[in-house]
Amino acid sequence: QSMAQYLDPDDIFLITKQGFDFFHQQFGVRYPLPKYDQLIVPEFNAGAMENFGCITNAETWFIFRSAVTDYEKEQRANTILHEMAHMWFGDLVTMRWWDDLWLNESFAEWASHWANSENTRFVDAWTTFLSIRKNWGYRQDQMSSTHPVYCEMPDVAAVEVNFDGITYAKGASVIKQLVAYVGIDAFVTGLRAYFAKHAWSNATFTDLLTELETASGRELTDFADQWLKTAQVNTLTPVVTVAADGTYESVVVQQSAPDSHPVLRTHRIGVGLYDLADGGKLVRRDVLEVDVTGASTTISPLAGVRAADVLVLNEGDYSYLKLRLDERSLETVVNHIGGLESSLTRALCWTATWDMVRDAELPARDYLTQVVSGLPVETDSSLITATLNQLRTALTFYADPAWAPEGWAQLAATAREVIASAPAGSGTQLIWARTFIGAARQPAEIEVLKGWLAGDGVPEGVSITGELRWQLVQALSALGVLTGDDIRNEHAADQTASGDKESATAYALQPDPAVKAEVWAELTGDAEPANWRSRALLLGFQHSTQVALTKPYAQKYLDVAAEIWAKRDSEPAQEFLVLGYPAMQVSPETVAATEAWLAQEGHPAPLRRLVAEGKDSIERALAARACDTAAR
């Protein structure tokens, strides 16, 4: 079936024009080729690729067959701008060797959000960067496989597993911190000199740093060393003492680092002071810019200042760090987060509490309470999407399994309330409809899903078509409501590449041992499935309601991991190793089995890294579950 009817050329051309206008103005060098093509490719194996003058894009990112939110449209715009930025950083000036891979991708990541926020309708793009992309960097950076942003690449195999959250999101965060450190004007001046001097040639990060030092008058070697050549993330915690008269006696920022990477960095941060006003509004009274260095930094200008209801470190999200809130601020945020006008500040607060869940400092059930009370009033689609994704992760991996069904029921009930109260046809309503479909577990909830699929009781404004219909089919398949014949009938009505992928996932989701065995045999057999099909089947193989069913495949995964790596191309092999890892089997036994596999000799380093990352996720989940269980 042709997808032409679903294309939105007006919006694609608008973003493309806005991107070129912005980059021409900022970079001081015009796009040098006579034409610029953007191809939309079915079954493309990546999100997009920056071929000079001829961008190839995955169909999924560019064509929407049913209603989507502003978040999806913003992501499409970001992809357009990311690949366009590569025309300068990567194509006009190319890295000398893969050691500077990070610079290519980090710069495009930073520049796309910069352009989106400054010259398109997506003025809150930095909120999306924090809530979606930067959180990816934080996750990657806290694994045992963490590495510096800049690291030596001995061969192409090492390069292929380094297209990760550190290379993209952390690197872009470091560039954002560098911009805050030298100032945007000096940064742009340095970029222009860099492009002018190195056009049509190869260059290194040292070449860029030289131009930035000249433009800013600041020595940047120390900055580069501490941010680019060290790994892991710092945590900043405010220690607040309030005097009897209600003023700050002292505000001290404590900086910590994990024992494995005990590096304390210099952070240029904003410090925001917010007061609770009538109607639950949190009004920013003041913001300071300070440099945090070492283990302890006293913010002297706050001594004697009336204490704020919320004190936000890293206001503006200039630096790359994990943030903690003091006790008074946390209590206020839990009850009044919707009162913060800035979506970026709200994202900082949501991210702070999510980090506490991941670090086993906040029980998953308390995070659920915060989400169901505070998120229904949120208006930013990327922030709603990110927070609900995190809550689903918490309920799946970090919550006490004995309590988790209650948590899913609370989420489903909240979702139905928001669906009913949100404007009909709005992005907010759509996000919460997706959430209800994914959270439904109880018999009454399943009956609602069955009705929606049949066209009964569908809320006004919700259209059960395209991707949303497939999500509904997949949910009912996972719950054992739909059969293989039902799925085949749905596929017969959607003979598109999207229909092929979605139906494969729905089929794999069936809670049937015979189906799981059939899917596993296809995934691991000699007749390797197409990349798109392999990914689709992997996405449906495990489900939070099927932990016991897929338990035998934990050891089977370890038994075939080395063979898959040896026989298959890098991209499909990586997808199998990441998506096929028995992540639902949160137990010491899974950790022990993985450690035994890792102790074997002969596994290539990239393969060992991917399997070790799976073990990291289990260990983090075990700690978080212990925290949640203790909160009973």
Secondary structure as the mmCIF struct_conf table of DSSP 4:
data_model
#
loop_
_struct_conf.conf_type_id
_struct_conf.id
_struct_conf.beg_label_comp_id
_struct_conf.beg_label_asym_id
_struct_conf.beg_label_seq_id
_struct_conf.end_label_comp_id
_struct_conf.end_label_asym_id
_struct_conf.end_label_seq_id
HELX_RH_3T_P HELX_RH_3T_P1 ALA A 4 TYR A 6
HELX_RH_AL_P HELX_RH_AL_P1 PRO A 9 PHE A 27
BEND BEND1 GLY A 28 VAL A 29
BEND BEND2 LEU A 33 PRO A 34
STRN STRN1 ASP A 37 VAL A 41
TURN_TY1_P TURN_TY1_P1 PRO A 42 GLU A 43
BEND BEND3 ASN A 45 GLY A 47
STRN STRN2 ALA A 48 MET A 49
TURN_TY1_P TURN_TY1_P2 PHE A 52 GLY A 53
STRN STRN3 CYS A 54 ALA A 58
HELX_RH_AL_P HELX_RH_AL_P2 GLU A 59 PHE A 62
BEND BEND4 ARG A 65 SER A 66
HELX_RH_AL_P HELX_RH_AL_P3 ASP A 70 ALA A 85
TURN_TY1_P TURN_TY1_P3 HIS A 86 TRP A 88
STRN STRN4 PHE A 89 PHE A 89
TURN_TY1_P TURN_TY1_P4 GLY A 90 LEU A 92
STRN STRN5 VAL A 93 MET A 95
BEND BEND5 ARG A 96 TRP A 97
HELX_RH_3T_P HELX_RH_3T_P2 TRP A 98 ASP A 100
HELX_RH_AL_P HELX_RH_AL_P4 LEU A 101 ASN A 119
BEND BEND6 THR A 120 ARG A 121
TURN_TY1_P TURN_TY1_P5 VAL A 123 ASP A 124
HELX_RH_AL_P HELX_RH_AL_P5 ALA A 125 THR A 128
HELX_RH_PI_P HELX_RH_PI_P1 PHE A 129 LYS A 134
HELX_RH_AL_P HELX_RH_AL_P6 ASN A 135 ASP A 141
TURN_TY1_P TURN_TY1_P6 GLN A 142 GLN A 142
BEND BEND7 MET A 143 MET A 143
TURN_TY1_P TURN_TY1_P7 SER A 144 SER A 145
BEND BEND8 VAL A 149 TYR A 150
BEND BEND9 ASP A 155 ASP A 155
HELX_RH_AL_P HELX_RH_AL_P7 VAL A 156 GLU A 160
TURN_TY1_P TURN_TY1_P8 VAL A 161 VAL A 161
BEND BEND10 ASP A 164 ASP A 164
TURN_TY1_P TURN_TY1_P9 GLY A 165 GLY A 165
HELX_RH_PI_P HELX_RH_PI_P2 ILE A 166 LYS A 170
HELX_RH_AL_P HELX_RH_AL_P8 GLY A 171 VAL A 182
HELX_RH_AL_P HELX_RH_AL_P9 ILE A 184 HIS A 198
TURN_TY1_P TURN_TY1_P10 ALA A 199 TRP A 200
STRN STRN6 SER A 201 ALA A 203
HELX_RH_AL_P HELX_RH_AL_P10 PHE A 205 SER A 216
HELX_RH_AL_P HELX_RH_AL_P11 THR A 221 LEU A 228
BEND BEND11 LYS A 229 LYS A 229
BEND BEND12 GLN A 232 GLN A 232
STRN STRN7 THR A 235 VAL A 242
TURN_TY1_P TURN_TY1_P11 ALA A 244 ASP A 245
BEND BEND13 GLY A 246 GLY A 246
STRN STRN8 THR A 247 THR A 247
STRN STRN9 TYR A 248 SER A 256
TURN_TY1_P TURN_TY1_P12 ASP A 259 SER A 260
BEND BEND14 HIS A 261 HIS A 261
STRN STRN10 HIS A 267 LEU A 276
HELX_RH_3T_P HELX_RH_3T_P3 ASP A 278 GLY A 280
STRN STRN11 LEU A 282 VAL A 292
BEND BEND15 GLY A 294 ALA A 295
STRN STRN12 SER A 296 THR A 298
HELX_RH_3T_P HELX_RH_3T_P4 SER A 300 LEU A 302
TURN_TY1_P TURN_TY1_P13 ALA A 303 GLY A 304
BEND BEND16 VAL A 305 VAL A 305
STRN STRN13 ARG A 306 ARG A 306
HELX_LH_PP_P HELX_LH_PP_P1 ALA A 307 ALA A 308
BEND BEND17 ASP A 309 ASP A 309
STRN STRN14 VAL A 310 GLU A 315
TURN_TY1_P TURN_TY1_P14 GLY A 316 GLY A 316
BEND BEND18 SER A 319 SER A 319
STRN STRN15 LYS A 322 LEU A 323
HELX_RH_AL_P HELX_RH_AL_P12 GLU A 327 HIS A 336
HELX_RH_3T_P HELX_RH_3T_P5 ILE A 337 GLY A 339
STRN STRN16 LEU A 340 LEU A 340
BEND BEND19 GLU A 341 GLU A 341
HELX_RH_AL_P HELX_RH_AL_P13 SER A 343 ARG A 358
TURN_TY1_P TURN_TY1_P15 ASP A 359 ALA A 360
BEND BEND20 GLU A 361 LEU A 362
HELX_RH_AL_P HELX_RH_AL_P14 ALA A 364 GLY A 374
HELX_RH_3T_P HELX_RH_3T_P6 LEU A 375 VAL A 377
HELX_RH_AL_P HELX_RH_AL_P15 SER A 381 THR A 393
HELX_RH_PI_P HELX_RH_PI_P3 ALA A 394 TYR A 398
BEND BEND21 ALA A 399 ALA A 399
TURN_TY1_P TURN_TY1_P16 PRO A 401 TRP A 403
HELX_RH_AL_P HELX_RH_AL_P16 ALA A 404 SER A 421
BEND BEND22 ALA A 422 ALA A 422
HELX_LH_PP_P HELX_LH_PP_P2 PRO A 423 PRO A 423
TURN_TY1_P TURN_TY1_P17 ALA A 424 GLY A 425
HELX_RH_AL_P HELX_RH_AL_P17 GLY A 427 ALA A 439
BEND BEND23 GLN A 442 GLN A 442
HELX_RH_AL_P HELX_RH_AL_P18 PRO A 443 ALA A 454
TURN_TY1_P TURN_TY1_P18 GLY A 455 GLY A 455
BEND BEND24 ASP A 456 GLY A 457
HELX_LH_PP_P HELX_LH_PP_P3 VAL A 458 PRO A 459
TURN_TY1_P TURN_TY1_P19 GLU A 460 GLY A 461
HELX_RH_AL_P HELX_RH_AL_P19 GLY A 466 ALA A 478
TURN_TY1_P TURN_TY1_P20 LEU A 479 GLY A 480
BEND BEND25 LEU A 482 LEU A 482
HELX_RH_AL_P HELX_RH_AL_P20 GLY A 484 ALA A 492
TURN_TY1_P TURN_TY1_P21 ALA A 493 ALA A 493
BEND BEND26 THR A 496 THR A 496
HELX_RH_AL_P HELX_RH_AL_P21 ALA A 497 ALA A 508
TURN_TY1_P TURN_TY1_P22 LEU A 509 LEU A 509
HELX_RH_AL_P HELX_RH_AL_P22 PRO A 513 THR A 524
BEND BEND27 GLY A 525 ALA A 527
HELX_LH_PP_P HELX_LH_PP_P4 GLU A 528 ALA A 530
HELX_RH_AL_P HELX_RH_AL_P23 ASN A 531 PHE A 541
TURN_TY1_P TURN_TY1_P23 SER A 544 THR A 545
HELX_RH_AL_P HELX_RH_AL_P24 VAL A 547 THR A 550
TURN_TY1_P TURN_TY1_P24 LYS A 551 PRO A 552
HELX_RH_AL_P HELX_RH_AL_P25 TYR A 553 LYS A 567
BEND BEND28 ARG A 568 ARG A 568
HELX_RH_AL_P HELX_RH_AL_P26 SER A 570 LEU A 579
BEND BEND29 GLY A 580 TYR A 581
TURN_TY1_P TURN_TY1_P25 ALA A 583 MET A 584
BEND BEND30 SER A 587 SER A 587
HELX_RH_AL_P HELX_RH_AL_P27 PRO A 588 LEU A 598
TURN_TY1_P TURN_TY1_P26 ALA A 599 ALA A 599
BEND BEND31 GLN A 600 GLU A 601
HELX_RH_AL_P HELX_RH_AL_P28 ALA A 605 THR A 629
TURN_TY1_P TURN_TY1_P27 ALA A 630 ALA A 631
#
